[in-house]
Amino acid sequence: MFCVVLDEPKIRKNQGDPVKRILTQGNNATFTCDVESGYPKPQIAFYFGWENTLKEVDPVHYSRYTRPTEETWLITGVETQDKGRYRCIATNKAGTDDLRFEIVQVYGKLHVKLN
């Protein structure tokens, strides 16, 4: 007899939920969806917004957004329009877990005038 035990995904939330960030325009920002458990291995996706009708953050359509690893999402050259709410969702056959992110503010670069 063979028995498979399914385990719901569990995301570490030691950075808070939601993870709130205040960023500076032009800098890079990395968000991590740190999945600590789940069987079978959970699939991870990042989304715009926190609501049920979610739009996936797709690097094909958003060139400044990349996925350096399965669990991380990188915004290169943060801009003011990046301000907002995002969410990662880890999913497998046993269930889902999620972690919310919010870019609360994006400050402009400081310009120093030299004489």
C-alpha positions as CSV (number, residue, x, y, z in Angstrom):
1,M,0.0,0.0,0.0
2,F,1.2,3.5,-0.9
3,C,0.1,6.6,0.9
4,V,0.9,10.2,-0.2
5,V,0.5,12.9,2.4
6,L,-0.4,16.3,1.1
7,D,0.8,19.4,3.0
8,E,-0.6,22.9,2.4
9,P,1.9,25.6,1.5
10,K,3.1,27.8,4.4
11,I,4.8,31.1,3.7
12,R,7.1,32.6,6.4
13,K,5.6,35.9,7.5
14,N,8.4,37.1,9.8
15,Q,8.7,40.3,7.7
16,G,5.0,41.1,8.4
17,D,1.8,40.7,6.5
18,P,1.5,43.0,4.7
19,V,5.1,43.8,4.1
20,K,5.2,47.6,3.8
21,R,7.9,49.4,1.9
22,I,8.9,53.1,1.4
23,L,11.2,53.3,-1.6
24,T,13.2,55.8,-3.6
25,Q,12.6,56.3,-7.3
26,G,15.3,54.7,-9.4
27,N,16.4,52.1,-6.8
28,N,15.6,48.4,-7.1
29,A,13.2,46.6,-4.8
30,T,13.1,42.8,-4.1
31,F,10.1,41.0,-2.6
32,T,10.4,37.5,-1.3
33,C,7.7,34.9,-1.0
34,D,9.6,32.6,1.5
35,V,7.7,29.2,1.3
36,E,8.8,27.1,4.3
37,S,6.7,24.0,3.6
38,G,4.2,22.3,1.3
39,Y,3.9,19.1,-0.5
40,P,3.8,18.7,-3.4
41,K,6.2,21.7,-3.9
42,P,4.0,24.8,-4.2
43,Q,3.9,27.0,-7.4
44,I,4.4,30.7,-6.6
45,A,2.9,33.6,-8.5
46,F,3.0,37.3,-7.8
47,Y,-0.1,39.5,-8.4
48,F,-1.1,43.2,-8.6
49,G,-3.6,43.9,-5.8
50,W,-5.0,42.0,-2.8
51,E,-8.5,41.3,-4.0
52,N,-9.9,38.2,-5.6
53,T,-9.8,39.5,-9.1
54,L,-6.0,39.5,-9.5
55,K,-3.8,40.3,-12.4
56,E,-0.5,38.3,-12.4
57,V,2.8,40.3,-12.5
58,D,4.1,39.0,-15.8
59,P,7.7,39.8,-16.6
60,V,6.9,39.4,-20.3
61,H,4.6,42.4,-20.2
62,Y,6.4,44.4,-17.6
63,S,10.1,44.6,-18.5
64,R,11.2,46.2,-15.2
65,Y,9.7,43.2,-13.3
66,T,11.7,40.0,-13.2
67,R,11.8,36.8,-11.2
68,P,15.5,36.1,-10.3
69,T,14.4,33.0,-8.4
70,E,11.1,31.2,-8.1
71,E,10.5,32.9,-4.7
72,T,11.6,36.4,-5.5
73,W,10.3,39.3,-7.6
74,L,12.4,42.3,-8.5
75,I,11.4,45.7,-9.6
76,T,14.3,47.4,-11.4
77,G,14.3,51.2,-11.3
78,V,11.3,51.8,-9.0
79,E,8.9,54.5,-10.4
80,T,6.1,56.4,-8.7
81,Q,3.5,54.3,-10.6
82,D,4.8,51.2,-8.8
83,K,3.2,52.4,-5.6
84,G,0.4,50.1,-4.6
85,R,-0.6,46.6,-3.4
86,Y,0.8,43.3,-4.5
87,R,0.5,39.7,-3.3
88,C,2.3,36.4,-3.7
89,I,0.3,33.2,-3.6
90,A,1.8,29.7,-3.1
91,T,-0.5,26.9,-4.4
92,N,-0.4,23.1,-4.5
93,K,-3.0,20.3,-4.4
94,A,-3.5,20.7,-0.7
95,G,-4.3,24.4,-0.6
96,T,-2.8,27.9,-0.8
97,D,-1.1,30.5,1.4
98,D,-0.4,34.1,0.5
99,L,1.6,37.1,1.6
100,R,0.7,40.7,0.9
101,F,3.1,43.5,0.0
102,E,2.5,47.2,-0.2
103,I,4.7,50.0,-1.7
104,V,3.4,52.8,0.5
105,Q,5.4,55.6,-0.9
106,V,7.9,56.2,-3.7
107,Y,10.1,59.3,-3.1
108,G,11.8,61.1,-6.0
109,K,15.5,61.2,-6.2
110,L,17.2,63.9,-4.3
111,H,19.0,66.4,-6.6
112,V,22.0,68.2,-5.2
113,K,23.1,71.4,-6.9
114,L,26.8,71.8,-6.8
115,N,28.4,75.3,-7.3
